[in-house]
Amino acid sequence: MTYKAVIFDLDGTLVNSIKDIADAMNVVLQKRNYPTYDYDTYKTFVGSGVKSLVIKALPKNKTSTTEVNLCLNDMMQVYSACCTYKTEPYQGILELLDTLHNKGLKLAILSNKEDGLTKKVASALLPEYITPVLGLKDEALKKPNPEVLLQLCETLNINPEEAIYVGDTDVDILVAKNANMCVVGVSWGFRDPQELIAQGADFILQTPKDLLNLV
């Protein structure tokens, strides 16, 4: 198969953002005297958007709609201010992107991070030739719902079968499967590679440059 495009998840795939995400959520929790968590625990919370993260981080008896929405608003404000403090591309990612771009492949991002934050992080840390960069605008359309991914393929003027989706969580594997797209998991992200294999990943990358073997 000759692929024409590679579509990436953002957090845990292209950039390691867990410290900024965790630090911001812990500020929200500390403000309310709720328990906080370490970075490894936050890796199990991310992947399904900020609202899902907030619900998972709150004490089980503090997840009323009102409290979730208040904490979500606080989290968005705090994280927006610090989302590039400690976040950086994984080793080898920028070199991979340059190589793919030079090969003529179309490159794009689809994340469950809120759209404005996705664009902010990508603009600060990743090459501008990655376009479009899409984040979450509607909870009903977040991954693994394939609707936005299929629309992205139309924007890129390709069939889903002509693209590779690269991600690090179960929702990444599932959204690509739901779109009938080749799906590649990464070993350096926020989930154990065995979880990605169990969900049906077609390939697992040990290093970013391994993706070149597929294109």
Buried (B, 14 or more C-beta within 10 A) or exposed (E): EEBBBBBBBBBBBBBBBBBBBBBBBBBBBEEEEBEBBEBEEBBEBBBBBBBBBBBBBBEEEBBEEEBBEBBBEBBBEBBEEBBBEBBBBBEBBBEBBEBBBEEEBBBBBBBBBBBBBBBBBBEEBBEEEBBBBBBBEEEEBBBBBBBBBBBBBEEBEBBBEBBBBBBBBBBBBBBBBBBEBBBBBBBBBBBEBEBBBEBEBBBBBEEBEBBEEBB
